[in-house]
């Protein structure tokens, strides 16, 4: 969020995180494959920001959030769902 330069989005994330960080629903499943896949999603976002590609960064973030939500809310979790 800091790299994006989007102060409003950073404020929203900080506010939400401070409220939910200690809840079991926020922590979710911690299987290594899910963490690796999630980190890859974050990496794609960072790479688009570093490349000064706002459209690509927005798409990467949308994809990461959507895929993460689907994995967290569906069945046992499918780390391949996060790998694009």
Jmol script that loads the backbone (N, CA, C; Angstrom):
load data "model"
ATOM      1  N   UNK A   1       0.818  -1.183   0.000  1.00  0.00           N
ATOM      2  CA  UNK A   1       0.000   0.000   0.000  1.00  0.00           C
ATOM      3  C   UNK A   1       0.869   1.257   0.000  1.00  0.00           C
ATOM      4  N   UNK A   2       1.976   1.214   0.710  1.00  0.00           N
ATOM      5  CA  UNK A   2       2.852   2.382   0.749  1.00  0.00           C
ATOM      6  C   UNK A   2       3.425   2.668  -0.634  1.00  0.00           C
ATOM      7  N   UNK A   3       3.823   1.628  -1.352  1.00  0.00           N
ATOM      8  CA  UNK A   3       4.412   1.815  -2.681  1.00  0.00           C
ATOM      9  C   UNK A   3       3.413   2.395  -3.670  1.00  0.00           C
ATOM     10  N   UNK A   4       2.127   2.147  -3.458  1.00  0.00           N
ATOM     11  CA  UNK A   4       1.115   2.634  -4.390  1.00  0.00           C
ATOM     12  C   UNK A   4       0.963   4.146  -4.331  1.00  0.00           C
ATOM     13  N   UNK A   5       1.308   4.744  -3.186  1.00  0.00           N
ATOM     14  CA  UNK A   5       1.133   6.179  -3.040  1.00  0.00           C
ATOM     15  C   UNK A   5      -0.318   6.578  -2.830  1.00  0.00           C
ATOM     16  N   UNK A   6      -1.210   5.608  -2.680  1.00  0.00           N
ATOM     17  CA  UNK A   6      -2.632   5.878  -2.501  1.00  0.00           C
ATOM     18  C   UNK A   6      -2.922   5.995  -1.010  1.00  0.00           C
ATOM     19  N   UNK A   7      -2.930   7.229  -0.512  1.00  0.00           N
ATOM     20  CA  UNK A   7      -3.105   7.461   0.916  1.00  0.00           C
ATOM     21  C   UNK A   7      -4.481   7.034   1.411  1.00  0.00           C
ATOM     22  N   UNK A   8      -5.503   7.216   0.604  1.00  0.00           N
ATOM     23  CA  UNK A   8      -6.857   6.828   1.018  1.00  0.00           C
ATOM     24  C   UNK A   8      -6.941   5.320   1.188  1.00  0.00           C
ATOM     25  N   UNK A   9      -6.455   4.578   0.204  1.00  0.00           N
ATOM     26  CA  UNK A   9      -6.483   3.112   0.299  1.00  0.00           C
ATOM     27  C   UNK A   9      -5.655   2.634   1.481  1.00  0.00           C
ATOM     28  N   UNK A  10      -4.499   3.256   1.695  1.00  0.00           N
ATOM     29  CA  UNK A  10      -3.667   2.888   2.850  1.00  0.00           C
ATOM     30  C   UNK A  10      -4.421   3.103   4.148  1.00  0.00           C
ATOM     31  N   UNK A  11      -5.144   4.212   4.244  1.00  0.00           N
ATOM     32  CA  UNK A  11      -5.922   4.509   5.439  1.00  0.00           C
ATOM     33  C   UNK A  11      -7.021   3.482   5.673  1.00  0.00           C
ATOM     34  N   UNK A  12      -7.681   3.086   4.600  1.00  0.00           N
ATOM     35  CA  UNK A  12      -8.742   2.076   4.711  1.00  0.00           C
ATOM     36  C   UNK A  12      -8.162   0.753   5.195  1.00  0.00           C
ATOM     37  N   UNK A  13      -7.075   0.323   4.580  1.00  0.00           N
ATOM     38  CA  UNK A  13      -6.458  -0.952   4.961  1.00  0.00           C
ATOM     39  C   UNK A  13      -5.985  -0.902   6.407  1.00  0.00           C
ATOM     40  N   UNK A  14      -5.327   0.180   6.813  1.00  0.00           N
ATOM     41  CA  UNK A  14      -4.859   0.298   8.194  1.00  0.00           C
ATOM     42  C   UNK A  14      -6.016   0.241   9.180  1.00  0.00           C
ATOM     43  N   UNK A  15      -7.097   0.911   8.849  1.00  0.00           N
ATOM     44  CA  UNK A  15      -8.257   0.933   9.729  1.00  0.00           C
ATOM     45  C   UNK A  15      -8.864  -0.462   9.871  1.00  0.00           C
ATOM     46  N   UNK A  16      -9.041  -1.134   8.764  1.00  0.00           N
ATOM     47  CA  UNK A  16      -9.606  -2.484   8.805  1.00  0.00           C
ATOM     48  C   UNK A  16      -8.676  -3.449   9.516  1.00  0.00           C
ATOM     49  N   UNK A  17      -7.398  -3.374   9.194  1.00  0.00           N
ATOM     50  CA  UNK A  17      -6.440  -4.302   9.788  1.00  0.00           C
ATOM     51  C   UNK A  17      -6.400  -4.157  11.303  1.00  0.00           C
ATOM     52  N   UNK A  18      -6.438  -2.924  11.780  1.00  0.00           N
ATOM     53  CA  UNK A  18      -6.377  -2.724  13.230  1.00  0.00           C
ATOM     54  C   UNK A  18      -7.598  -3.298  13.933  1.00  0.00           C
ATOM     55  N   UNK A  19      -8.696  -3.439  13.216  1.00  0.00           N
ATOM     56  CA  UNK A  19      -9.924  -3.969  13.800  1.00  0.00           C
ATOM     57  C   UNK A  19     -10.008  -5.490  13.754  1.00  0.00           C
ATOM     58  N   UNK A  20      -9.412  -6.113  12.753  1.00  0.00           N
ATOM     59  CA  UNK A  20      -9.646  -7.546  12.539  1.00  0.00           C
ATOM     60  C   UNK A  20      -8.415  -8.441  12.651  1.00  0.00           C
ATOM     61  N   UNK A  21      -7.256  -7.864  12.838  1.00  0.00           N
ATOM     62  CA  UNK A  21      -6.016  -8.646  12.760  1.00  0.00           C
ATOM     63  C   UNK A  21      -5.962  -9.808  13.753  1.00  0.00           C
ATOM     64  N   UNK A  22      -6.653  -9.709  14.861  1.00  0.00           N
ATOM     65  CA  UNK A  22      -6.581 -10.759  15.874  1.00  0.00           C
ATOM     66  C   UNK A  22      -7.762 -11.720  15.835  1.00  0.00           C
ATOM     67  N   UNK A  23      -8.576 -11.651  14.810  1.00  0.00           N
ATOM     68  CA  UNK A  23      -9.706 -12.567  14.725  1.00  0.00           C
ATOM     69  C   UNK A  23      -9.340 -13.797  13.902  1.00  0.00           C
ATOM     70  N   UNK A  24      -9.924 -14.929  14.240  1.00  0.00           N
ATOM     71  CA  UNK A  24      -9.639 -16.182  13.529  1.00  0.00           C
ATOM     72  C   UNK A  24     -10.065 -16.094  12.069  1.00  0.00           C
ATOM     73  N   UNK A  25     -11.146 -15.412  11.786  1.00  0.00           N
ATOM     74  CA  UNK A  25     -11.620 -15.313  10.401  1.00  0.00           C
ATOM     75  C   UNK A  25     -10.638 -14.524   9.542  1.00  0.00           C
ATOM     76  N   UNK A  26      -9.946 -13.553  10.136  1.00  0.00           N
ATOM     77  CA  UNK A  26      -8.972 -12.763   9.381  1.00  0.00           C
ATOM     78  C   UNK A  26      -7.724 -13.590   9.088  1.00  0.00           C
ATOM     79  N   UNK A  27      -7.259 -14.304  10.073  1.00  0.00           N
ATOM     80  CA  UNK A  27      -6.040 -15.098   9.916  1.00  0.00           C
ATOM     81  C   UNK A  27      -6.261 -16.199   8.891  1.00  0.00           C
ATOM     82  N   UNK A  28      -7.402 -16.861   8.963  1.00  0.00           N
ATOM     83  CA  UNK A  28      -7.726 -17.892   7.981  1.00  0.00           C
ATOM     84  C   UNK A  28      -6.790 -19.080   8.015  1.00  0.00           C
ATOM     85  N   UNK A  29      -6.776 -19.806   6.920  1.00  0.00           N
ATOM     86  CA  UNK A  29      -5.919 -20.990   6.818  1.00  0.00           C
ATOM     87  C   UNK A  29      -4.495 -20.563   6.528  1.00  0.00           C
ATOM     88  N   UNK A  30      -3.553 -21.300   7.076  1.00  0.00           N
ATOM     89  CA  UNK A  30      -2.147 -20.918   6.928  1.00  0.00           C
ATOM     90  C   UNK A  30      -1.311 -21.984   6.230  1.00  0.00           C
ATOM     91  N   UNK A  31      -1.946 -22.821   5.436  1.00  0.00           N
ATOM     92  CA  UNK A  31      -1.189 -23.835   4.701  1.00  0.00           C
ATOM     93  C   UNK A  31      -0.099 -23.162   3.875  1.00  0.00           C
ATOM     94  N   UNK A  32       1.063 -23.766   3.864  1.00  0.00           N
ATOM     95  CA  UNK A  32       2.212 -23.169   3.154  1.00  0.00           C
ATOM     96  C   UNK A  32       1.887 -22.849   1.696  1.00  0.00           C
ATOM     97  N   UNK A  33       1.229 -23.746   1.008  1.00  0.00           N
ATOM     98  CA  UNK A  33       0.924 -23.514  -0.411  1.00  0.00           C
ATOM     99  C   UNK A  33       0.034 -22.276  -0.588  1.00  0.00           C
ATOM    100  N   UNK A  34      -0.891 -22.060   0.350  1.00  0.00           N
ATOM    101  CA  UNK A  34      -1.749 -20.878   0.264  1.00  0.00           C
ATOM    102  C   UNK A  34      -0.939 -19.608   0.503  1.00  0.00           C
ATOM    103  N   UNK A  35       0.001 -19.654   1.436  1.00  0.00           N
ATOM    104  CA  UNK A  35       0.861 -18.497   1.707  1.00  0.00           C
ATOM    105  C   UNK A  35       1.759 -18.197   0.509  1.00  0.00           C
ATOM    106  N   UNK A  36       2.316 -19.227  -0.092  1.00  0.00           N
ATOM    107  CA  UNK A  36       3.179 -19.048  -1.269  1.00  0.00           C
ATOM    108  C   UNK A  36       2.382 -18.418  -2.408  1.00  0.00           C
ATOM    109  N   UNK A  37       1.177 -18.921  -2.635  1.00  0.00           N
ATOM    110  CA  UNK A  37       0.330 -18.389  -3.705  1.00  0.00           C
ATOM    111  C   UNK A  37      -0.063 -16.941  -3.422  1.00  0.00           C
ATOM    112  N   UNK A  38      -0.398 -16.638  -2.176  1.00  0.00           N
ATOM    113  CA  UNK A  38      -0.762 -15.272  -1.809  1.00  0.00           C
ATOM    114  C   UNK A  38       0.422 -14.328  -2.003  1.00  0.00           C
ATOM    115  N   UNK A  39       1.599 -14.759  -1.601  1.00  0.00           N
ATOM    116  CA  UNK A  39       2.791 -13.935  -1.790  1.00  0.00           C
ATOM    117  C   UNK A  39       3.056 -13.665  -3.267  1.00  0.00           C
ATOM    118  N   UNK A  40       2.775 -14.642  -4.116  1.00  0.00           N
ATOM    119  CA  UNK A  40       2.955 -14.444  -5.558  1.00  0.00           C
ATOM    120  C   UNK A  40       1.997 -13.360  -6.062  1.00  0.00           C
ATOM    121  N   UNK A  41       0.788 -13.341  -5.540  1.00  0.00           N
ATOM    122  CA  UNK A  41      -0.168 -12.294  -5.909  1.00  0.00           C
ATOM    123  C   UNK A  41       0.324 -10.920  -5.491  1.00  0.00           C
ATOM    124  N   UNK A  42       0.860 -10.831  -4.277  1.00  0.00           N
ATOM    125  CA  UNK A  42       1.412  -9.560  -3.817  1.00  0.00           C
ATOM    126  C   UNK A  42       2.603  -9.138  -4.680  1.00  0.00           C
ATOM    127  N   UNK A  43       3.418 -10.099  -5.068  1.00  0.00           N
ATOM    128  CA  UNK A  43       4.584  -9.819  -5.910  1.00  0.00           C
ATOM    129  C   UNK A  43       4.136  -9.218  -7.245  1.00  0.00           C
ATOM    130  N   UNK A  44       3.068  -9.784  -7.845  1.00  0.00           N
ATOM    131  CA  UNK A  44       2.577  -9.254  -9.125  1.00  0.00           C
ATOM    132  C   UNK A  44       2.124  -7.799  -8.968  1.00  0.00           C
ATOM    133  N   UNK A  45       1.457  -7.495  -7.874  1.00  0.00           N
ATOM    134  CA  UNK A  45       1.023  -6.121  -7.628  1.00  0.00           C
ATOM    135  C   UNK A  45       2.249  -5.213  -7.518  1.00  0.00           C
ATOM    136  N   UNK A  46       3.210  -5.612  -6.703  1.00  0.00           N
ATOM    137  CA  UNK A  46       4.424  -4.815  -6.511  1.00  0.00           C
ATOM    138  C   UNK A  46       5.152  -4.585  -7.844  1.00  0.00           C
ATOM    139  N   UNK A  47       5.279  -5.624  -8.639  1.00  0.00           N
ATOM    140  CA  UNK A  47       5.996  -5.506  -9.913  1.00  0.00           C
ATOM    141  C   UNK A  47       5.322  -4.499 -10.851  1.00  0.00           C
ATOM    142  N   UNK A  48       4.005  -4.470 -10.848  1.00  0.00           N
ATOM    143  CA  UNK A  48       3.273  -3.520 -11.692  1.00  0.00           C
ATOM    144  C   UNK A  48       3.445  -2.097 -11.173  1.00  0.00           C
ATOM    145  N   UNK A  49       3.454  -1.946  -9.843  1.00  0.00           N
ATOM    146  CA  UNK A  49       3.686  -0.615  -9.272  1.00  0.00           C
ATOM    147  C   UNK A  49       5.101  -0.158  -9.602  1.00  0.00           C
ATOM    148  N   UNK A  50       6.082  -1.035  -9.408  1.00  0.00           N
ATOM    149  CA  UNK A  50       7.477  -0.698  -9.686  1.00  0.00           C
ATOM    150  C   UNK A  50       7.680  -0.351 -11.160  1.00  0.00           C
ATOM    151  N   UNK A  51       6.894  -0.970 -12.037  1.00  0.00           N
ATOM    152  CA  UNK A  51       6.987  -0.697 -13.471  1.00  0.00           C
ATOM    153  C   UNK A  51       6.192   0.557 -13.864  1.00  0.00           C
ATOM    154  N   UNK A  52       5.612   1.220 -12.867  1.00  0.00           N
ATOM    155  CA  UNK A  52       4.788   2.414 -13.100  1.00  0.00           C
ATOM    156  C   UNK A  52       3.653   2.124 -14.072  1.00  0.00           C
ATOM    157  N   UNK A  53       2.993   1.011 -13.826  1.00  0.00           N
ATOM    158  CA  UNK A  53       1.877   0.548 -14.652  1.00  0.00           C
ATOM    159  C   UNK A  53       0.607   0.544 -13.795  1.00  0.00           C
ATOM    160  N   UNK A  54      -0.068   1.705 -13.672  1.00  0.00           N
ATOM    161  CA  UNK A  54      -1.218   1.774 -12.773  1.00  0.00           C
ATOM    162  C   UNK A  54      -2.365   0.845 -13.170  1.00  0.00           C
ATOM    163  N   UNK A  55      -2.603   0.701 -14.461  1.00  0.00           N
ATOM    164  CA  UNK A  55      -3.675  -0.190 -14.894  1.00  0.00           C
ATOM    165  C   UNK A  55      -3.333  -1.647 -14.558  1.00  0.00           C
ATOM    166  N   UNK A  56      -2.078  -2.027 -14.816  1.00  0.00           N
ATOM    167  CA  UNK A  56      -1.644  -3.384 -14.495  1.00  0.00           C
ATOM    168  C   UNK A  56      -1.668  -3.645 -13.003  1.00  0.00           C
ATOM    169  N   UNK A  57      -1.291  -2.643 -12.210  1.00  0.00           N
ATOM    170  CA  UNK A  57      -1.311  -2.784 -10.749  1.00  0.00           C
ATOM    171  C   UNK A  57      -2.745  -2.938 -10.255  1.00  0.00           C
ATOM    172  N   UNK A  58      -3.647  -2.144 -10.804  1.00  0.00           N
ATOM    173  CA  UNK A  58      -5.056  -2.241 -10.404  1.00  0.00           C
ATOM    174  C   UNK A  58      -5.617  -3.609 -10.754  1.00  0.00           C
ATOM    175  N   UNK A  59      -5.305  -4.099 -11.941  1.00  0.00           N
ATOM    176  CA  UNK A  59      -5.781  -5.425 -12.353  1.00  0.00           C
ATOM    177  C   UNK A  59      -5.188  -6.518 -11.469  1.00  0.00           C
ATOM    178  N   UNK A  60      -3.888  -6.425 -11.185  1.00  0.00           N
ATOM    179  CA  UNK A  60      -3.233  -7.425 -10.339  1.00  0.00           C
ATOM    180  C   UNK A  60      -3.833  -7.417  -8.935  1.00  0.00           C
ATOM    181  N   UNK A  61      -4.126  -6.225  -8.409  1.00  0.00           N
ATOM    182  CA  UNK A  61      -4.709  -6.143  -7.063  1.00  0.00           C
ATOM    183  C   UNK A  61      -6.122  -6.696  -7.062  1.00  0.00           C
ATOM    184  N   UNK A  62      -6.918  -6.344  -8.066  1.00  0.00           N
ATOM    185  CA  UNK A  62      -8.279  -6.860  -8.170  1.00  0.00           C
ATOM    186  C   UNK A  62      -8.265  -8.385  -8.239  1.00  0.00           C
ATOM    187  N   UNK A  63      -7.393  -8.929  -9.079  1.00  0.00           N
ATOM    188  CA  UNK A  63      -7.286 -10.380  -9.225  1.00  0.00           C
ATOM    189  C   UNK A  63      -6.867 -11.030  -7.912  1.00  0.00           C
ATOM    190  N   UNK A  64      -5.882 -10.443  -7.248  1.00  0.00           N
ATOM    191  CA  UNK A  64      -5.407 -11.009  -5.984  1.00  0.00           C
ATOM    192  C   UNK A  64      -6.507 -10.997  -4.921  1.00  0.00           C
ATOM    193  N   UNK A  65      -7.189  -9.879  -4.778  1.00  0.00           N
ATOM    194  CA  UNK A  65      -8.256  -9.795  -3.777  1.00  0.00           C
ATOM    195  C   UNK A  65      -9.371 -10.773  -4.101  1.00  0.00           C
ATOM    196  N   UNK A  66      -9.786 -10.814  -5.346  1.00  0.00           N
ATOM    197  CA  UNK A  66     -10.873 -11.712  -5.747  1.00  0.00           C
ATOM    198  C   UNK A  66     -10.495 -13.172  -5.533  1.00  0.00           C
ATOM    199  N   UNK A  67      -9.331 -13.553  -6.012  1.00  0.00           N
ATOM    200  CA  UNK A  67      -8.901 -14.941  -5.861  1.00  0.00           C
ATOM    201  C   UNK A  67      -8.723 -15.312  -4.390  1.00  0.00           C
ATOM    202  N   UNK A  68      -8.146 -14.404  -3.613  1.00  0.00           N
ATOM    203  CA  UNK A  68      -7.953 -14.680  -2.185  1.00  0.00           C
ATOM    204  C   UNK A  68      -9.296 -14.874  -1.490  1.00  0.00           C
ATOM    205  N   UNK A  69     -10.256 -14.042  -1.825  1.00  0.00           N
ATOM    206  CA  UNK A  69     -11.592 -14.155  -1.235  1.00  0.00           C
ATOM    207  C   UNK A  69     -12.206 -15.517  -1.575  1.00  0.00           C
ATOM    208  N   UNK A  70     -12.108 -15.901  -2.843  1.00  0.00           N
ATOM    209  CA  UNK A  70     -12.682 -17.183  -3.255  1.00  0.00           C
ATOM    210  C   UNK A  70     -12.022 -18.355  -2.540  1.00  0.00           C
ATOM    211  N   UNK A  71     -10.717 -18.306  -2.394  1.00  0.00           N
ATOM    212  CA  UNK A  71      -9.996 -19.381  -1.709  1.00  0.00           C
ATOM    213  C   UNK A  71     -10.383 -19.425  -0.240  1.00  0.00           C
ATOM    214  N   UNK A  72     -10.438 -18.268   0.401  1.00  0.00           N
ATOM    215  CA  UNK A  72     -10.749 -18.218   1.834  1.00  0.00           C
ATOM    216  C   UNK A  72     -12.184 -18.641   2.108  1.00  0.00           C
ATOM    217  N   UNK A  73     -13.083 -18.396   1.192  1.00  0.00           N
ATOM    218  CA  UNK A  73     -14.490 -18.687   1.418  1.00  0.00           C
ATOM    219  C   UNK A  73     -14.939 -20.034   0.865  1.00  0.00           C
ATOM    220  N   UNK A  74     -14.114 -20.679   0.073  1.00  0.00           N
ATOM    221  CA  UNK A  74     -14.527 -21.922  -0.543  1.00  0.00           C
ATOM    222  C   UNK A  74     -13.797 -23.122   0.014  1.00  0.00           C
ATOM    223  N   UNK A  75     -14.493 -24.197   0.207  1.00  0.00           N
ATOM    224  CA  UNK A  75     -13.941 -25.493   0.592  1.00  0.00           C
ATOM    225  C   UNK A  75     -12.625 -25.464   1.333  1.00  0.00           C
ATOM    226  N   UNK A  76     -11.779 -26.451   1.098  1.00  0.00           N
ATOM    227  CA  UNK A  76     -10.516 -26.562   1.806  1.00  0.00           C
ATOM    228  C   UNK A  76      -9.445 -25.604   1.279  1.00  0.00           C
ATOM    229  N   UNK A  77      -9.721 -24.921   0.207  1.00  0.00           N
ATOM    230  CA  UNK A  77      -8.728 -24.000  -0.356  1.00  0.00           C
ATOM    231  C   UNK A  77      -7.952 -24.654  -1.476  1.00  0.00           C
ATOM    232  N   UNK A  78      -7.812 -23.918  -2.540  1.00  0.00           N
ATOM    233  CA  UNK A  78      -7.100 -24.425  -3.714  1.00  0.00           C
ATOM    234  C   UNK A  78      -6.025 -23.411  -4.070  1.00  0.00           C
ATOM    235  N   UNK A  79      -4.783 -23.645  -3.637  1.00  0.00           N
ATOM    236  CA  UNK A  79      -3.727 -22.661  -3.908  1.00  0.00           C
ATOM    237  C   UNK A  79      -3.520 -22.401  -5.395  1.00  0.00           C
ATOM    238  N   UNK A  80      -3.859 -23.335  -6.249  1.00  0.00           N
ATOM    239  CA  UNK A  80      -3.697 -23.133  -7.693  1.00  0.00           C
ATOM    240  C   UNK A  80      -4.613 -22.010  -8.168  1.00  0.00           C
ATOM    241  N   UNK A  81      -5.721 -21.771  -7.464  1.00  0.00           N
ATOM    242  CA  UNK A  81      -6.650 -20.711  -7.850  1.00  0.00           C
ATOM    243  C   UNK A  81      -5.967 -19.354  -7.807  1.00  0.00           C
ATOM    244  N   UNK A  82      -4.954 -19.198  -6.923  1.00  0.00           N
ATOM    245  CA  UNK A  82      -4.243 -17.935  -6.813  1.00  0.00           C
ATOM    246  C   UNK A  82      -3.093 -17.822  -7.805  1.00  0.00           C
ATOM    247  N   UNK A  83      -2.748 -18.902  -8.448  1.00  0.00           N
ATOM    248  CA  UNK A  83      -1.603 -18.878  -9.358  1.00  0.00           C
ATOM    249  C   UNK A  83      -2.069 -18.629 -10.779  1.00  0.00           C
ATOM    250  N   UNK A  84      -1.788 -17.469 -11.284  1.00  0.00           N
ATOM    251  CA  UNK A  84      -2.167 -17.129 -12.658  1.00  0.00           C
ATOM    252  C   UNK A  84      -0.950 -16.785 -13.451  1.00  0.00           C
TER     253      UNK A  84
END
end "model"
wireframe off; spacefill off
backbone 0.3
color backbone group
